[in-house]
Amino acid sequence: MHLRQVAALGLATLTSLVTSAAVPTEPVEVEERQVADGACKNGPYTRACWSNGYSIATDFDQKFPTTGNTVTYDLEITNSTCNPDGNGERLCLLINNQYPGPLIRASWGDNLVINVKNSMQDNGTSIHWHGVRQYHTTASDGVNGLTECPLAPGDTKTYSFQVTQFGTSWYHSHFSSQYGDGVVGPMIFDGPASSNYDVDLGPYVLSDWYYPTAFQINSLAAINLQSQGPPPPGDTILINGTNKNANGGGQYNKVTMQKGKKYRLRLINTSVDNYIRVSLDGHNMTVMTTDFIPVKPFDVQTMLIGIGQRYDVVIKANQASGNYWFRANVASDCLSANNFYAKAIWSYSDAPSGEPTTSGHPEPSDCKEPSQAAPYWVQPVPSGTFDNAKSSLDVGVTQAQFPPGGDSLFVWALGNSSMNVDWEKPTLQYFADNDDDYETRMNVHYTTNEGKWNYWLIQQDSRAPPVPHPIHLHGHDFFVLGQGSSTYSPDSPLNYASPPRRDTATVPGGGWLAIAFLSNNPGAWLMHCHIAWHVAEGLAVQFVESPEQVTFDQNALQETCTNWKNYYDGAFWHKDDSGI
């Protein structure tokens, strides 16, 4: 496999500065009372409320606001160089000449219109809006090979969808491992919350960072897989695009707190290969959202964040004035590997300047997601149904021709098949042609009929390297009925009454993950491991859901595909991985 040339963008370091706001003297915590739709207006002590009859008590599966407001963004991806931690310039790919890319912000019920221009020299692209349900808008999901052809250099695509969820997420390229070179950015969808706070600090974009390009590391990871070896370790961790390097260059992200205030922090793991565990010395964090799902608040000292996962937390500034380390450590217990970790400096407003001398919290020694993350709005899953109705997908390593017709290589597989998409004929083209003769390498699985439950057991093959896999589903979130670190059996405990709910969850190394979701959103939906090297080697399936009910602009699809074909026929670099 060759090393692809990647061009890149330069990086702007971001520093988080906090200002105070006047607040009432004493809050009434939302978790201590029941909130009815439309009971009050959103404020520091009434975050459970929203507006126009909507609140944290709204069943967001059944209804969501329609504001009539359209929010528009223009994004341009370019080649550049960047130096996020002071180690030295390297090739990057930037959105609007910054890393991370611009914050996209809208309110629950708004319409988003996002124009994406590909101004890169040698790369196609597609932009996925991670965790966004894309309710009846599958054509805007941004997965080349499924919902579109890649966007050719010089081309522009408009993504349009309604914001039917609220919380925190991110957007990123779904063109091979491209997002690891900088094509990422945060998203905030404002809405109610299950815990009160005074100040919204905005997103904390966490990312592993490599001094070679992501395409180079992807190729090395594929080579190492031939002997079942691990990929190369990352070189550092970045917080909002910055960190000090091992030699002391670069700069820390900084946050200022005012004693007595409560701060909402939106944690996003945008890494390509690393689970990250975060903490703030001397302080607890109150978790109120997992992915896009509001939860009943619970306190933690440290939080493990899988790749693609998000946690909204509230931090109370209730300790002695001073400077404190915020830590973003690679979770070695999840078999993640990195040469250097990240820190940020959190200071009380009256503290003298200087680096902290604080000590960190004890870190857990296991790779487990929080089991206490109970959704605020409880929807039980029909009990006792899993073993009778489940379909199984094995996570393993198989041999396949990568690319088709090329060499036979060891690659990752899901469901005994390794995905390898056709950039020039995405799944939506099959829908448009009323063609259900899908190629085997597309790894298509059908969902149940609309209104019916889907049950999936994802089990790691004992012959595969026993690494955890963060599994992400497009077009839906899912209920986590259970997880285990060995082989699933009918005696394995499952939670039907109040299971955690999210769009990204972990298959433990050597273990299993049991999920359920309702068919209620026709489209072509990818489910994949969010380790970039694994999905690039085919660890993905796609769910085809009620294709006869899918509508989209076929002319727009055809225009993008024609432009891509005209470019790709003469391109120097060609696809040498799964394409996603």
C-alpha positions in Angstrom: 0.0 0.0 0.0 1.4 3.4 -0.9 1.6 6.4 1.3 -0.9 9.0 0.1 0.0 12.6 -0.2 -2.1 14.8 2.0 -2.3 18.5 2.0 -3.2 20.4 5.0 -4.2 23.5 6.7 -2.8 25.7 9.4 -4.1 25.7 12.9 -5.3 28.4 15.1 -4.9 27.8 18.8 -7.9 28.5 20.9 -8.0 29.8 24.4 -11.2 29.6 26.5 -11.9 32.8 28.4 -14.8 32.9 30.8 -16.8 36.0 31.9 -19.1 36.1 34.9 -22.7 36.9 34.9 -25.0 38.2 37.7 -27.2 35.4 39.0 -29.8 34.9 41.8 -28.6 33.9 45.2 -29.6 30.2 45.3 -30.7 27.8 42.6 -33.4 25.2 42.7 -31.8 22.1 41.0 -33.8 20.8 38.1 -33.2 17.2 39.1 -35.1 17.8 42.3 -38.4 18.6 40.7 -40.6 17.6 37.8 -40.8 20.0 34.9 -43.8 20.3 32.7 -43.6 21.3 29.1 -43.7 25.1 28.9 -43.6 25.6 32.6 -41.0 28.3 32.6 -38.2 30.0 30.6 -34.7 28.8 30.3 -32.3 30.5 32.7 -29.4 29.8 35.1 -31.7 28.1 37.6 -34.3 26.8 35.2 -32.2 25.1 32.6 -34.8 22.3 32.3 -37.1 24.8 30.7 -37.0 25.9 27.0 -39.8 27.7 25.2 -43.1 27.4 23.4 -44.2 24.3 25.3 -41.0 22.4 25.1 -38.7 21.4 28.0 -36.4 18.6 29.3 -39.7 16.7 29.9 -40.6 16.7 26.2 -40.5 13.2 24.6 -38.1 14.2 21.9 -38.8 11.0 19.9 -42.3 12.2 19.4 -42.1 15.9 19.0 -39.6 18.7 18.5 -40.0 22.5 17.9 -40.1 24.0 14.4 -38.8 27.5 14.8 -38.9 28.5 11.2 -35.4 30.0 11.7 -32.7 29.1 9.2 -29.0 29.2 10.2 -26.5 29.2 7.4 -22.8 28.5 7.5 -20.1 28.4 4.8 -17.2 26.1 5.2 -14.1 25.8 3.0 -11.5 23.1 3.3 -8.0 24.0 2.2 -4.4 22.7 2.2 -2.2 24.3 4.7 0.4 23.7 7.4 -0.1 23.8 11.2 1.9 23.6 14.4 -0.7 23.1 17.2 1.8 22.1 20.0 4.9 24.0 19.0 6.7 20.9 17.8 7.0 22.2 14.2 4.9 22.7 11.1 3.3 19.8 9.3 0.8 19.4 6.5 -2.8 19.8 7.6 -6.2 20.3 6.2 -8.1 23.2 7.6 -11.7 24.4 7.6 -11.9 28.1 7.2 -8.2 28.2 7.9 -8.6 27.1 11.5 -8.3 24.0 13.7 -10.6 22.9 15.1 -13.0 24.2 12.4 -15.6 26.8 13.2 -18.3 26.2 15.8 -21.7 25.5 14.2 -24.4 26.6 16.6 -28.2 26.5 16.2 -31.2 26.1 18.4 -33.5 23.1 18.9 -35.9 23.2 15.9 -33.9 25.5 13.7 -33.0 24.6 10.1 -29.3 24.4 9.3 -28.0 25.1 5.8 -24.2 24.4 5.5 -22.4 25.1 2.3 -19.1 23.0 2.0 -16.5 23.9 -0.6 -13.6 21.6 -1.3 -10.6 23.7 -2.1 -8.1 21.0 -1.5 -5.6 20.0 -4.2 -5.6 16.2 -4.1 -8.5 15.1 -1.9 -12.2 14.5 -2.2 -14.3 14.9 0.9 -17.7 14.5 2.5 -18.7 16.0 5.8 -20.7 14.0 8.3 -22.7 15.7 11.1 -21.9 13.3 13.9 -24.8 12.1 15.9 -27.3 14.2 14.0 -30.4 12.1 13.4 -31.0 13.4 9.9 -34.7 12.7 10.3 -35.9 12.0 6.7 -32.8 13.8 5.3 -30.4 10.8 4.7 -28.9 12.6 1.7 -27.3 15.1 4.1 -25.6 12.6 6.3 -22.3 13.1 4.5 -20.9 9.6 3.9 -19.3 9.2 0.5 -20.2 5.8 -0.9 -23.5 5.7 0.9 -25.3 9.0 0.8 -23.3 10.8 -1.8 -20.2 10.7 -4.1 -17.2 12.5 -2.7 -17.0 16.2 -3.3 -14.4 16.8 -5.9 -11.7 19.6 -5.6 -13.4 22.9 -6.6 -16.9 21.6 -6.0 -19.5 22.8 -3.4 -22.3 20.9 -1.7 -25.1 22.2 0.4 -26.2 20.1 3.4 -29.6 20.9 4.8 -31.4 19.4 7.8 -33.6 20.3 10.8 -32.2 20.3 14.3 -34.4 17.8 16.0 -32.0 17.2 18.9 -30.2 19.3 21.5 -26.8 19.1 23.1 -23.2 18.8 21.8 -21.5 17.1 18.9 -19.0 17.6 16.1 -18.7 17.4 12.3 -15.9 15.7 10.4 -14.8 14.3 7.1 -15.8 10.8 6.2 -13.3 10.5 3.4 -10.9 7.8 4.6 -8.8 9.0 7.5 -8.9 12.6 6.4 -10.4 14.0 9.6 -7.2 13.1 11.4 -5.4 15.9 9.5 -7.8 18.6 10.7 -11.2 18.3 9.0 -13.2 18.5 12.2 -15.2 21.1 14.1 -17.7 21.3 17.1 -21.4 21.7 17.0 -23.8 23.0 19.7 -27.6 22.7 19.5 -29.0 24.9 22.2 -31.9 23.5 24.2 -33.0 22.5 27.7 -30.7 20.7 30.2 -31.1 18.4 33.1 -28.7 20.3 35.4 -28.4 24.0 36.2 -25.4 26.1 35.4 -24.4 29.8 35.2 -21.9 29.9 32.3 -21.6 27.8 29.1 -17.9 27.4 28.4 -18.6 25.9 25.0 -16.9 22.9 23.5 -13.7 21.2 24.6 -12.5 19.5 21.5 -10.2 16.7 22.5 -8.0 15.0 19.8 -5.0 12.8 19.5 -2.4 14.3 17.2 0.4 12.8 15.1 3.4 14.5 13.6 3.2 12.5 10.4 -0.1 12.9 8.4 -3.1 10.8 9.1 -2.9 9.2 5.7 0.7 8.1 6.5 -0.3 6.7 9.8 -3.3 4.9 8.2 -1.0 3.2 5.8 1.4 2.1 8.6 -1.5 0.8 10.6 -2.6 -1.3 7.7 0.9 -2.7 7.3 1.1 -3.5 11.0 -2.3 -5.3 10.9 -0.8 -7.9 8.5 1.0 -9.3 11.5 -1.8 -8.3 14.0 0.4 -5.5 15.3 -0.9 -2.3 16.8 -0.9 1.0 14.9 1.8 3.6 15.7 1.1 5.6 18.9 0.0 9.2 18.7 2.4 12.0 19.5 0.3 14.2 21.8 -3.2 15.2 22.8 -4.7 18.5 22.0 -7.4 20.5 23.8 -9.2 22.9 21.5 -6.3 22.6 19.1 -3.4 23.4 21.5 -1.0 21.8 24.1 2.5 22.1 25.2 4.8 19.5 23.7 7.2 17.2 25.5 10.0 19.7 25.1 8.0 22.6 26.6 7.0 24.4 23.4 3.5 25.4 22.6 0.9 26.7 25.0 -1.8 25.4 27.3 -5.5 26.1 26.9 -6.6 28.3 29.8 -10.0 28.9 31.5 -10.8 31.4 34.2 -13.5 30.6 36.9 -15.3 32.8 39.4 -15.9 31.2 42.8 -19.4 30.1 43.4 -20.4 29.8 39.7 -21.3 26.6 37.8 -19.8 26.0 34.4 -21.1 23.9 31.6 -18.3 22.2 29.7 -19.0 20.3 26.5 -16.5 17.4 26.1 -16.0 15.9 22.6 -13.5 13.1 21.8 -12.6 13.7 18.1 -9.6 11.4 18.1 -8.7 8.9 15.4 -7.4 6.1 17.8 -7.4 7.1 21.4 -9.9 6.8 24.3 -9.3 9.8 26.6 -9.9 10.1 30.3 -10.5 13.7 31.6 -10.6 15.3 35.1 -10.1 18.6 36.8 -7.9 18.4 39.9 -9.8 19.0 43.1 -13.2 19.2 41.5 -16.0 16.8 40.6 -18.0 16.9 37.4 -21.8 16.5 37.2 -22.7 14.6 34.0 -25.9 15.8 32.4 -25.7 14.6 28.8 -24.2 11.6 27.0 -24.0 12.2 23.3 -27.3 13.9 22.5 -29.2 12.2 25.3 -30.0 14.2 28.5 -29.4 12.0 31.6 -30.3 12.1 35.2 -27.3 14.0 36.7 -24.6 12.1 38.4 -21.2 13.0 39.8 -17.8 11.7 38.7 -14.2 12.6 39.4 -12.9 11.3 36.1 -14.7 10.6 32.8 -13.7 8.1 30.1 -14.6 9.3 26.7 -14.6 7.0 23.7 -13.9 8.2 20.2 -16.9 10.0 18.9 -18.6 10.3 22.3 -19.6 13.5 24.0 -20.3 14.4 27.6 -21.8 17.6 28.8 -20.8 18.2 32.4 -21.2 20.9 35.1 -18.2 21.9 37.2 -18.8 23.9 40.4 -16.1 26.5 41.2 -16.2 25.6 44.9 -12.6 25.0 45.9 -9.9 27.2 47.3 -8.7 29.9 45.0 -5.7 28.9 42.9 -4.7 27.2 39.6 -5.7 23.7 38.8 -4.7 21.2 36.1 -7.4 20.0 33.8 -6.1 16.6 32.5 -6.8 14.8 29.3 -4.9 11.5 29.5 -4.9 8.6 27.1 -6.7 5.6 28.6 -4.1 3.0 28.5 -6.5 0.5 30.0 -8.4 0.8 26.7 -5.2 -0.2 24.9 -4.9 3.4 23.6 -1.3 4.5 23.1 0.2 8.0 23.0 3.6 9.5 23.6 2.4 12.6 25.5 -0.8 13.7 27.3 -2.6 17.0 27.5 -3.2 19.6 30.2 -5.1 22.9 30.5 -4.9 25.5 33.2 -8.1 26.3 35.1 -7.7 29.3 37.4 -9.9 31.2 39.8 -10.3 34.8 38.9 -8.4 36.0 42.0 -5.5 33.5 41.7 -2.0 34.6 40.9 -0.7 33.6 37.5 1.4 30.5 37.2 1.3 26.8 36.5 -0.7 24.6 38.9 1.0 22.3 41.4 -2.1 20.3 42.0 -2.4 16.5 42.0 -4.8 14.5 39.9 -7.6 12.2 41.0 -7.0 8.5 41.1 -7.8 6.9 37.7 -9.8 3.8 37.3 -8.0 0.8 35.9 -10.7 -0.5 33.6 -12.1 0.5 30.2 -15.8 1.0 31.2 -18.4 3.5 30.2 -20.6 4.9 33.1 -23.4 2.5 33.8 -25.3 5.1 35.8 -26.1 7.2 32.7 -29.9 6.8 32.9 -31.8 8.8 30.3 -33.8 11.7 31.7 -36.7 10.7 29.5 -37.1 7.0 30.1 -38.3 4.7 27.3 -38.2 1.0 28.2 -37.2 -1.5 25.5 -39.7 -4.4 25.2 -38.3 -6.9 27.8 -37.2 -10.4 27.1 -37.0 -10.0 23.4 -33.3 -9.8 22.7 -32.3 -13.5 22.4 -35.3 -14.3 20.2 -35.0 -11.3 17.8 -31.3 -10.5 17.8 -29.0 -10.5 14.7 -25.3 -10.9 15.3 -22.3 -9.1 13.9 -18.8 -10.5 14.7 -15.9 -8.1 14.9 -12.8 -9.8 13.5 -10.0 -9.8 11.0 -10.5 -11.4 7.5 -8.7 -11.4 4.2 -10.0 -9.3 1.3 -8.7 -7.6 -1.8 -8.0 -4.0 -1.0 -8.8 -2.3 -3.3 -11.1 -4.6 -5.2 -9.0 -6.5 -7.6 -5.8 -5.7 -5.7 -3.7 -7.6 -3.2 -5.3 -9.9 -0.7 -4.7 -8.3 2.8 -5.8 -8.8 6.3 -8.4 -6.2 7.1 -11.0 -5.5 9.8 -14.5 -6.9 9.3 -17.9 -6.6 10.8 -20.4 -9.4 10.3 -17.7 -11.5 8.5 -17.4 -9.0 5.7 -15.2 -6.0 5.2 -16.8 -2.9 3.8 -15.3 -1.2 0.7 -17.6 1.4 -0.8 -17.8 2.5 -4.4 -17.3 6.2 -4.5 -18.9 6.5 -7.9 -22.1 4.6 -7.1 -23.3 5.4 -3.5 -26.2 3.5 -1.9 -28.6 6.3 -2.7 -28.0 5.8 -6.4 -29.3 2.2 -5.8 -32.4 3.7 -4.2 -32.9 6.1 -7.1 -32.6 3.1 -9.6 -34.9 0.9 -7.6 -32.0 -1.5 -7.5 -31.5 -3.9 -4.5 -28.7 -5.9 -6.1 -26.1 -4.6 -3.7 -22.5 -5.7 -4.0 -21.2 -7.9 -1.2 -18.5 -5.4 -0.4 -21.1 -2.8 0.5 -22.0 -4.9 3.6 -25.7 -4.1 3.5 -28.1 -5.3 6.2 -31.8 -4.5 6.3 -33.6 -3.1 9.3 -37.0 -4.2 10.4 -40.1 -2.5 9.1 -40.9 1.0 10.4 -42.2 1.0 14.0 -40.4 -2.3 14.8 -37.4 -2.9 17.0 -33.9 -3.9 15.8 -31.7 -6.0 18.2 -28.0 -6.4 17.4 -25.3 -8.4 19.2 -21.8 -7.2 18.3 -19.3 -9.8 19.5 -15.6 -9.6 19.1 -14.1 -12.7 17.5 -11.6 -14.4 19.9 -9.1 -14.7 17.1 -9.0 -10.9 16.5 -6.7 -8.5 18.5 -8.6 -7.9 21.8 -9.0 -4.1 21.5 -12.0 -2.1 22.4 -14.1 -0.7 19.5 -16.2 2.5 19.8 -19.2 1.6 17.6 -21.1 4.6 16.1 -24.5 4.4 14.4 -25.8 7.0 11.9 -29.4 8.0 11.6 -30.4 6.7 15.0 -29.2 6.5 18.5 -29.5 3.2 20.3 -30.2 1.6 23.7 -27.3 -0.1 25.3 -28.9 -3.3 26.7 -25.6 -4.7 27.9 -21.8 -5.0 27.5 -19.4 -7.7 28.6 -15.7 -8.5 28.4 -16.1 -12.1 27.3 -18.5 -14.1 25.1 -22.2 -13.3 25.3 -24.6 -16.0 26.5 -28.3 -16.0 27.1 -27.5 -15.7 30.8 -25.7 -12.4 30.3 -27.5 -9.6 32.2 -29.5 -7.1 30.0 -31.1 -3.9 31.0 -34.6 -3.3 29.4 -36.1 -1.0 32.0 -33.8 2.1 31.8 -30.9 1.3 29.5 -28.3 3.9 28.7 -28.9 5.5 25.3 -26.4 7.1 23.0 -25.1 7.0 19.4 -21.6 5.7 20.2 -20.8 2.8 22.6 -17.9 0.4 23.2 -17.5 -3.2 22.4 -15.0 -4.2 25.1 -11.8 -5.9 24.0 -12.7 -9.6 23.5 -16.2 -8.8 24.5 -19.7 -7.9 23.4 -22.2 -5.1 23.0 -26.0 -5.6 22.9 -28.0 -2.7 21.4 -31.6 -2.0 20.3 -33.1 0.8 18.2 -36.5 1.4 16.6 -36.9 1.7 12.8 -38.3 5.2 12.4 -36.0 7.0 9.9 -35.8 5.6 6.3 -32.4 5.9 4.8 -28.9 4.4 4.3 -27.2 4.4 7.7 -23.6 3.5 8.4 -22.6 1.7 11.6 -18.9 1.5 12.2 -15.9 1.5 14.5 -14.8 5.1 15.1 -11.1 4.2 15.2 -10.1 5.7 11.9 -7.7 3.0 11.0 -10.3 0.3 11.7 -13.1 1.8 9.6 -10.5 2.5 6.9 -9.9 -1.2 6.9 -13.6 -2.0 6.5 -14.9 -2.4 10.1 -18.4 -1.2 9.1 -21.9 -2.2 8.0 -24.7 -0.2 6.5 -28.4 -0.5 7.4 -30.8 0.0 4.5 -34.1 1.1 6.1 -37.3 1.4 4.1 -35.7 2.6 0.8 -39.1 2.9 -0.9 -39.9 5.8 1.6 -36.7 7.7 1.0 -36.9 11.0 -1.0 -34.0 13.2 -2.0 -32.9 15.5 -4.7 -31.6 13.1 -7.4 -30.3 15.9 -9.6 -28.1 17.2 -6.8 -26.7 13.6 -6.3 -26.1 13.2 -10.0 -24.3 16.6 -10.2 -21.9 15.8 -7.4 -21.3 12.3 -8.8 -20.6 13.6 -12.3 -18.2 16.2 -11.0 -16.4 13.5 -8.9 -16.1 11.1 -11.8 -14.7 13.8 -14.1 -12.1 14.6 -11.4 -11.3 11.0 -10.3 -10.7 9.6 -13.8 -7.6 11.8 -14.1 -6.6 11.8 -10.4 -3.1 10.7 -9.4 -4.1 9.2 -6.1 -6.7 6.5 -6.0 -8.5 4.7 -3.2 -6.5 2.1 -1.3 -8.8 1.6 1.7 -12.5 1.2 2.5 -13.2 4.8 1.4 -14.9 5.8 4.6 
